[in-house]
Amino acid sequence: MYVNDSMYVGFSRSTQGRTKVHNVKWWDFNSFLDSSVTPTTTSPPSTTLAPRQKESKSFRKGIVGVVARVVTICTFVIALYWCMIWMHLMKVK
């Protein structure tokens, strides 16, 4: 197997439809294919954790849309139920 001195590496992450920034804070790669090289261990630099990012505006709009649909459907079902009760009461009289 052959490893070049410089290579490109890709990272992938999913947010399942939401928008978010993903930062790679630290990454290390060692190749031990060359037996003349002694492996070294490195540790990640000490950093403080970044504050949690706010949710994107599009995600909040999506939540508002879902809540509005649920409220509309529930209101319709309740109104339909009361109309059926009212119609039943009118037939009984």
N, C-alpha and C positions, 0 to 999 in steps of 0.2 A: 504494500500500500504506500502511496506517495502523498505527502502533505506539503503544500507550498509554504514559503516563508510568510506570505501575506494571503489572507483568505477573507471572504465575505460570509457573514452569518446573518440569518434572518430570524426574527422572533414574531410570534403570532399570538394574539389574545382576542377573546370574544367578549362582547358586551351584550349579546343577544338583542340587538336592535337599538340599544342606547348609545349615546355618544359619551366617550370618556377618554381622557389622556392617560396613556400607560407609559411610565418611564422606567427604563432599566437603570437602576441605581448602581449596580455593580455586576460584573460578569468576568469569569476567568476561564481560560482554556489552556490545557497543557497536552502536548503530544509526547508520548513516551516511546515512539517508534524507533528513535535513534538510541541505541544502547549506550553510547558514549556520554549522553546527557543525563545528569543526575536530577531526578524530579525535585522540584521545590514546591513548598506549600506557601501560598499567600493568603492573607485574610482580607476581608472586605474593609474598605476605609470606614472609619467611624463617622456616621452621619446621623442627624436627627430626622425623625420621620416627618414627612410633609403633612400638613393638615389635610383632612379629608376634603376632597373636592366636592363642590356643590353639584347637585344633579342638573343636567342640562335643561334648558327651557322647553325643548321639544318633548322630553320625558314628562315634565310637569303638565304640559298641555295635553298629552296623551292620557294622563291620569284624570284630569278634569273632564275630558271627553267621555271616558268610561263611566265616571261617577254620574255625569249628566244623563247618559243613556240609561243607567240603572234606575235613577230617580224617575225618569220619564216612564219607563216600562212599569215600575211599581205603582205610580200614580194612575196609569191607564188601567191596570188590573184592579186596583181598589175601586176606581170609578165604575168599571164594568160590574164588579161584584155588587156594589150598592144599587146600581140600576136594575140588576136582576132581582134583588130583594124588594125594591120598590115596586117593580112590575108584579111580582108575586103577591105582595100585599094588596095591590089594586084589584087583582083577580079574586082574592079572598073576600073582599067587601062586597 
